[in-house]
């Protein structure tokens, strides 16, 4: 009743305003987020068990008020369609992804002549089935039926233009269609094609081939289902960061930590929560070095622990990209990791200067970089760049005179570090790479325990704040870092020592090189005691 009253008030406001409905439609066409917020409704039958302040039951139909992340997702969809390029939405359950994609398609259907959106799912019934409110077309009809009649296309008749898996706009020729099962992608051409729950589609490679002739803009939408599927491979190895949208339950302002704990405890299998809500691709993968739950705690610890501050000095880890691979710099100031930066240029000289600038700009006094392979070009630049420099180049080099620059080969033996159990790194690890990954793992485990302690939860344990590790989030490079940390596995070599999964093994699992994570690991290499390792410094700049 309340929604109907509010709807009538909005309609009267439009009718009484200068320009009336034509002006309102023009505004809606130009601003999709405005249209969502003002005219779109969703359906949630769980609300019927709740009461309004006057004692009446709540309506299951709720006006769509976009959260900031949903608003970002809508604009992201517009960019993918405008660019005619592929995209992927990885989501927690109950974050409204299906309503967002359906609402986006409906908006385009209303206001873009000739537009065609197609929805596909592994079963036809998931796309359209009579009296099933969970089907995609049911969501479309819920939104469409609650629009004011003044906004519907001229000549639109429900009996004529709303059919099984097809809704037509008689005024503009726009269409929303549906497909399912093995027929996905074979039904003509589309402006955009949404593949629902893509991680669970069987024979996804065949579907992808069929879609290649259907549209340039395929949007893969899904909660995660481990690493052994096309959706995961596209997420980690194929698509670029700007083609990926993440909708996590923490983006929903209605959901709290208390809600998460209650929801998590309702599952008998913890991997269900991890994969379907925490977007953890490695939830069912054995031997993951750094669990995703630890990473999530590290992303939140700065907000929970006021004593946690960055140190005055710091170190930048520089992972040097090969060929088309990106170079990544990650600054760490004590227990606080600052947002990473990435660079796509293959110019090793430019990468060397770029890494040094990242160190200075972030107030760090050291730069550790991976020396083998392509890193050798950076090493040569750092060692010899100043030999003949004069003028402006010498002045530029002088900015970095205070930096200690260390070439790192993680394939070398580990250090003589003593661990709490009395063993040394030489006894525990197969190489330096395993040692520094374990140092990071230990810091993140302590961070997770500390967060649990702050929240007074089981298994919580207080640790000195200097032993913690706070991770950045919210930008593409930071999110890439956090994701990669939970993809790499550990094992033991023939001598029983801990080793970290090699890049070749990661590639066989469909995971590209974890450059952001490797850059962070380089910050855990302690500087050598000898001055000879400070390669960049020359007598001219000391």
N, C-alpha and C positions, 0 to 999 in steps of 0.2 A: 504493500500500500504506500509506504513512504517513498519508495523508488518511483512509483507512478506519479505521486504528487510532485516530486522534484522534477520529473521529466516534463510534466505539464507546465511547471513554472519556467523551465528552460525554454520550452517551445514558445511560451507567451513573450518571454524576453526577446527571443529572436524575431517574432512576428511584429513586436512593437518597435524594434530598433530600426534605425535608418538602413535601408538596403535589404532588410529581411533575410529570407532564406538563401537567396542567391549570394549575398555577401558572406553568409555563414559557410556555405558550401565552398566558396573560393578560399576562405581561410582554412577550412579543413583540408582542402586539396593541397594547400601550400605548406601546412604544418601537420604532419602525421601524428606527432606527439600530442598536440592540442586536440586532435580528433579522438585519439585514444582516451585521453583524460576526461573529455566532455561527453562522449557519446557511446563508448564501448562498455559492454557488460560481460562478465564471466559468470560461470555457474559452479557453485560449490555446495553439494547436498549436505555436507557435514554441518553447515550453519543452521540447518533446521532444528538441530538439537539445542541451539542456544536461544536466549531470550533478549529482547530489547528492554530498555529501561521501563517501559510501560507494561511489561509482562508478556507482550505478544511475541510470537516466534519470529526469529530472523528470517528474512527472505534468502533463498539460496542464490539469488541473482545479485551480483555485486558490481558496482561501478568500477571500472578499471582505472586505478590511479597508479601510473607507472612509478616504480622505484627508480632511483638514479641509474642503476645498472641496467634495468629494462629499457630505459630511455636511450642509454648508450647502445644497447643491442638493436633497437629499432633503427637508429641512425646508421649503425654498422650494416644492417641488412640493405638499407637504401644505397649505401656505397658499393656493396657487392653487386647489386643489380645494375647500378649505373655503370660500373666498370666491366660488367659482363664477365665476372670471374667467380671461381669456386670459393666456398666458405665452409666453415665447420663450427658448430655450436656444441661444446661439451657442457653438460649440465648436471646439477643435482636434481633429484626428483622433486616435484612440487615447487619448481621455480617459474612456472608459467610459460615455458618455452613453446609449447604447442599453441597456446593462446596467442603468444606474441607473433609466431609465424603465420597463424591463421588470420589474425587481425591485420598484419602487414599485407597479406594477400588480398583481404577484403578491401582495404583502403585503396590499393592499386586498381582493383576491380571496379571500384566506384568512380575513380577519378583519372585513370590513365587509359585512353582509348586503345583497343586492340591488345591490352595486356592479357597474358595467360599464365596462371600459376598452376602447377600440378603437385599434388601430394601423393607420395608413395610410401607404402609400409610392407612389411614382410607378409602380412595377411590382409586380404581385402576387407574383412570385417573391422579391422582397426581403422580403415579409411572411412567407410560409410556402412552403417548397419542401422536399420529401422529401430527406433526406441532405445538405442544405445548412446547415452549422453557422453560416453568417453571416446566415441569415434571422432575423427577429425572434422568430418562434415557436420556432425552434430554441434560442435563448437562454433563452426562457421554460421550455422543457422541460428544459434542462440544469440550471437552478436548481430546478425542481420535482422532478425525479427524485433530486436529492441531498438533499432534505429528509428527515428521519426520518419513517417511516411514521406515527408517532404524531401528527405535525403535519398530515397530510393530512386533508381533510374526511371526515366519516363517510359511508360509502357510495361514496366515490370509486373508480372503476374506469377504468383507462387506456383500455381498448378502448371503453368506453361514453362517457366524458366528455372525452377528448382527441381532437378531430377536426380536420380541415383548417380552419385559420383560426378555430378556436373551442375554448376550454377552459372547461368548465362546472364549477361547484361545486354538487354535488347537495344539500349541507347548507344552504347559505345562499342559493342562487339567483344568486350572483355569476357573471359571465361576462367572459372576455377574448376579444375577437373581432378580426378583421383584414379589411382592404379594400385595394384597390390600383387604380391607374390612374384612369380617369375616373369610377369608381364611388365614389370616396372621399367620405364624408360622407352618403351616401344610405341607409345601412343602419340605420335605426331611430334610437334615442336612446342616449346614452352619459353616464356620469358625468364622464369625461375622454376626450379624443381626442388622440392623439399623431400628429403629422404628421412622419414621418421624412425627413431630408434635404430639408427644405421649400424651400430655396433653389433646388433643382433640379427642382421639380415643374412640369411644363408646365400651362398654363391654371390657374395657382394661384388666380386671382380667381374662377373658376367653382367650384373646390373650396371656397374660403372661403364662397361663397354657400350651397353645399350644407351646409356645417358649421354655418351659422347656425341651422338647424333641428334639428341633431343634439345640440348641447351648448353650454353657456355657457363651458365650460372647454376650450379648444383650446390645446395646447402645441406650438408650432412648434419643431422641433429640427433644427439643421443646421450644417455647416461653411459658410463663406461662398462666395458666387459672384458677386462684384461688387455693383454697386448697382442693376442693372436687373431687379429681381424683387421680388415681394411680401414675401418674408422681410426683405430689406434695408429696404424702406419701413416695415414694421412696426417694425423695430428702431430706425430713426432718426427716424421721424415720427409714429408712432401710439401705441405702447405707452409707459407710464410707467416710470420707472427701477425701481420695485419689481417690475415684471412681467418683468424681464429678468435672466437668469442667464448668466454667462460662465464657461466651462470652458476654460482656456488650458493649454497644455502645461507652462507653468511651475508650475501648480498641482499637478502630478504630482511627488511627492518622489523618484521614481525617475529622472527626467529631468534631465540636467545640461547645461551649456553645451557640453561636449564632444560629448554626444549630439546636440545641436541642430546643431552645425557639421557633424558627419558626415552627419546626415540632410539638411541643406540642400544639401550638396555632391553628394548622390546625384541631385538633380533637374537636368535640363538647362535647365529654364525656372524662373528664380527666382521668378516669380509663383505657381508651384505651392506652394512652401513658404510664401510670404507669405499666400496666401489659405487654404490648408488647415490650416496649423499656427499661423501668427501672427495669424489672424483679421483679416486686412487687407482690408477691403472695397474699398479703392482700389488693390489690387495691380495690376490690369489697366487702371486709369484713367490716361490720360496727363495730365501737367501738374499733378499733386498738389504743392502747395506744400511740405508737410512730410511726408516719407516715414514710414511707420509704424515702420520699423526705427530711425530716429532717436529717435522717441518712446519706444520700448522701452528704448533705451540710457539715455535721460534718467530713466526710472523706476528704473534700477538703479545709476546713477552714485554716489548717496550711500553705498551699501553698499560700493562699490569704491574710492572716493577719500576717504580720511580727512581730507584737507586741506580738503575742501569744507564750508563752514559758512555759515549765514545771516548776513547783515550786521546791524548794530545797527539801522540805519534801514531803512525799506521803504515800499512804495507799494501801495495797493489799487486794482485796476481794477474799476469797477462798471458792468456792462451792465444797463440798465434795461429790464425786460420790459414789453411792450405787451399790454393786454387780459388774456388767460389765460396769456400768456407769463411765464416766470419771470424775476425779476431775479437776477443772479449777481454775487457779489463774489469776487475772486481776489487774495489777498495775495502779494506777492513781496518777499523780503528779499535783495536782491542776486542771487546765482546760485541761490537756493533758492525754489521756489514752494511755498507752504503750501496745505493742503487748501482748496478753494473752499467757499462756502456758497451756497445758493439760497433764494429766497423767492417764493412764489406770489401774494402779495397785490398787487392793483392800486393800493393806496393809495400815492401818490407821496410824500406827507409821511412816512409810516411807512418807506418805502424809503430816503428821505434819511437819517433818523436811523439806520436799520439799517446803511447803508453806512458812516456815521461810526463807529458802534460796532464794526464789523468792523475798521476801521483801528486804532482804539485798542486793541481786545482783542488784536490781533496785533502790537502794538508798532511800527506803521507811523506815519510822519509826513506822509503825503500820500495824497490820494484823487483819482483821475482817473475821471471818469464821462462817458458819451456824452451830449452835450447835445441833439442834434436830436430831434425827434419827442416821444415820451413822456418823454424825459429832460428836456425843458423844464420839466415840473412839478417834478422834483427840483431843477433849477437854481433855480427860483423859491423853493422852500423853503430852499435853502441860502443864497440871497442875502438873503431877507427874514424868515426865521423868527424872528430875534432882535429885530426892530424894537420889539415891544411886550411882550417876555417879561419876566416878573417871577417872583420866588419860585423854586419848584422847577424850572420850565422854564429859568430863567436859570442855575441851578446845573448842570442837565444840559448846557446848551450850553457851559458853561465847561469841561467835560471835553475838548472838542474845539478849544479855543482855539489850541493849538499846531499844528493841522493845516493844511496847504496843500491847498486843494480846487480842482481844475482842471476846467473844462468843456472837453470835447474834441469837435471836429467832424472826424471822420476823412475827410470829403469835401473838406477844404481842401487847398491845395497842400502838398507835403512841405517839410521843413526844408532848411537849407543844409548839412546834415551831409556831411562828406567821407569817402568810402569808400576802402578800401585800394588800389583800382585807380586812384585819382585822380579819379574822377567824384563829383559831388555827388548828393544825394538828389533835387534838382530835376531833374537830368538823367536819373536812372534810373527814377523812379516817377511814376505818374499822379496820385497823391494821397497823403495822409498814411496812409491805411489800408494801402496797399501797402508803404509805408516801414516801419511798425511790424510788419507780418507778416514782412517780410524780416529785420528785426532779430531777431525770435524764431526764424525759420528758421535764420539764421546761428549763433545761440547753440546751437540743437539739433544742427546739423551738426557744430559743434566738439565738442559733448558726445559725439556718436556716434564721432567720430574719436578722442577721448580714451579712451573705453571700449575701443575696439579696440586702442589703444596699451597700456593697462593689461593687456589680455588677450593682448598680444604677437601680434596678428593682422595680416594683410595690410591695408594702407590705414590703419593706425593712426597717430595723430599726437598728440603731447603739446601741450596748450594750457594757458595760465594758468587756474587754477581760477575766477578771477573772470570769465572769458569763457564759462563753462559755464552750463547751466541744468538743475537737478534738478527733476523733476516728481513730484507725489504720486500715490499709487494705493491701491486697496484699499477705498475707499468710493465710493458712487454718484456723488457730484459730481466727485471726482477722476477716476474712470474715464470719466465723460462728457467731461471736459476732454481727457483723453488721446485718446479716440476722435475727437472733433471736430477735433482738430488735423490729422489725416490725411485729412480728407474734402474740404477746401477746395482748389480749383484756382487756379492763376495763369495769366495770359496777358499779351498786349500790346495796347494800344489803337492807334488809327489813327496815332498819332505814335511808335509803337514803344516806349512806356514800359510798365513793368510795372504791371499792375493785378491786383486780387484778385477772384475770382468773387463776383458779387452774390448777395444772398439770393434774388432771383427765379429766378436760374439754378439755385441749389441746390435750390429747391423743385421745379423741373422735373425734377431728378434724383431726387426723392423724399426730399430731406434737409431737415429742419427747420432753423430758424435756429441757428447754432452759438454760442449765448449764452455758454457757458463759455469757448470759445476767444477770442471777442471781448473778454471781460472780461480775460483774460490779456494780450491785445495792448495794451490800454489802459495796462498797467503800463510799457510801453516808450515812452510819450510822456514826454519829458523836461519837467520843470517850466519854465515861462516865467521869464525873468529879471526881469520886472517884478512888483511886488507886487500889481498890480491883479488878477492871475489868482487870487490867494488869496481867493476870493469870500466864503467863509463868515465870515472874520474881520472883526469890527467893532471900532470903538474901545472899545466897552464890554467886549470880552472879550480884548483884546490883553494 
